[in-house]
Amino acid sequence: MIYEYRVYQAIPGQLKTLTKVIEIAVPFFQKHGMKVLGVWTTHLTISENSNQLIYMVAFDNMAHLERAWKAFRSDPEWLASLGKVTGNGTMSNYLDHFSNYVMTPTDYSPSE
């Protein structure tokens, strides 16, 4: 099992829309075989990065990750849903930047 940790930095004032995009994406992630482990926003009173949305998904291996993302990104139903939320079918008006990390558990990492 491998894990992908994604951190999205919303444009100031756009976290609500970005959160809605990911909310509608979750069922499509699942449709394409991604195991959604959680979705979070940073706590406003603790973090200076209060416009962040973070989520983690799990895959069997890198080939699974690549297949799942390719299928998700080309899913016409997802693209239509994204267009309804964003108006232009992209997250460019809401997302400043993002980082993603693909992680493999260590031998001593607790298992599920």
C-alpha positions as CSV (number, residue, x, y, z in Angstrom):
1,M,0.0,0.0,0.0
2,I,1.2,3.5,-0.8
3,Y,-0.3,6.8,0.4
4,E,-0.6,10.2,-1.3
5,Y,-0.7,13.3,0.8
6,R,-2.0,16.3,-1.0
7,V,-2.0,19.9,0.3
8,Y,-4.0,22.5,-1.6
9,Q,-3.4,26.2,-0.8
10,A,-6.5,28.2,-1.7
11,I,-6.4,31.7,-3.0
12,P,-7.4,33.9,0.0
13,G,-11.2,33.9,0.4
14,Q,-11.6,30.8,-1.9
15,L,-11.3,27.9,0.6
16,K,-15.0,27.4,0.7
17,T,-15.2,26.8,-3.0
18,L,-12.1,24.7,-3.0
19,T,-13.6,22.6,-0.2
20,K,-16.8,22.1,-2.3
21,V,-14.7,20.9,-5.3
22,I,-13.0,18.3,-3.1
23,E,-16.3,17.3,-1.5
24,I,-17.8,16.5,-4.9
25,A,-14.5,14.8,-6.0
26,V,-14.5,12.3,-3.1
27,P,-17.1,10.0,-4.7
28,F,-15.2,10.1,-8.0
29,F,-12.0,9.2,-6.2
30,Q,-13.8,6.2,-4.8
31,K,-15.3,5.3,-8.1
32,H,-11.8,5.1,-9.6
33,G,-10.4,2.9,-6.9
34,M,-8.8,5.5,-4.6
35,K,-9.2,4.8,-0.9
36,V,-10.0,8.1,0.7
37,L,-8.4,8.2,4.2
38,G,-9.5,11.7,5.2
39,V,-10.0,15.3,4.2
40,W,-9.0,18.2,6.5
41,T,-8.7,22.0,6.6
42,T,-6.1,23.7,8.8
43,H,-7.3,25.2,12.0
44,L,-7.8,28.9,11.7
45,T,-6.5,29.9,15.2
46,I,-3.4,27.8,15.2
47,S,-2.0,27.8,11.6
48,E,-0.9,30.7,9.6
49,N,-1.8,28.6,6.6
50,S,-5.5,28.8,7.2
51,N,-6.4,28.5,3.5
52,Q,-5.2,24.9,3.3
53,L,-7.2,21.8,2.4
54,I,-5.4,18.5,2.9
55,Y,-6.4,15.0,2.0
56,M,-4.9,11.5,1.8
57,V,-5.7,8.7,-0.5
58,A,-4.3,5.2,-0.6
59,F,-3.4,2.9,-3.5
60,D,-2.1,-0.6,-3.9
61,N,1.0,0.5,-5.8
62,M,2.3,3.2,-8.2
63,A,0.7,1.6,-11.2
64,H,-2.7,1.7,-9.4
65,L,-2.1,5.4,-8.5
66,E,-1.3,6.3,-12.1
67,R,-4.3,4.4,-13.5
68,A,-6.7,5.8,-10.9
69,W,-5.6,9.5,-11.4
70,K,-5.8,9.1,-15.2
71,A,-9.3,7.6,-15.1
72,F,-10.4,10.3,-12.6
73,R,-9.1,13.2,-14.6
74,S,-10.8,12.0,-17.8
75,D,-14.1,11.1,-16.3
76,P,-16.8,13.1,-18.1
77,E,-19.1,13.0,-15.2
78,W,-16.4,14.4,-12.9
79,L,-15.5,17.1,-15.4
80,A,-19.2,18.1,-15.7
81,S,-19.5,18.3,-11.9
82,L,-16.3,20.4,-11.6
83,G,-17.7,22.8,-14.3
84,K,-20.9,23.3,-12.3
85,V,-19.0,24.3,-9.2
86,T,-16.2,26.4,-10.7
87,G,-18.0,27.7,-13.8
88,N,-14.9,27.1,-16.0
89,G,-14.1,23.5,-15.3
90,T,-10.7,24.3,-13.6
91,M,-9.6,25.1,-10.1
92,S,-7.4,28.0,-11.3
93,N,-9.6,30.7,-9.8
94,Y,-9.5,29.0,-6.4
95,L,-6.2,27.2,-6.1
96,D,-3.0,29.1,-5.5
97,H,-0.8,26.0,-5.5
98,F,-0.6,22.5,-4.3
99,S,1.9,19.9,-3.1
100,N,1.6,16.2,-3.2
101,Y,3.7,13.5,-1.6
102,V,3.6,9.8,-2.4
103,M,4.6,7.9,0.7
104,T,5.5,4.3,1.5
105,P,5.2,3.0,5.0
106,T,8.3,2.0,6.9
107,D,8.6,-1.6,8.1
108,Y,8.0,-0.4,11.6
109,S,4.9,1.7,10.8
110,P,1.7,0.5,12.5
111,S,-0.6,-1.1,10.0
112,E,-4.4,-0.6,9.7
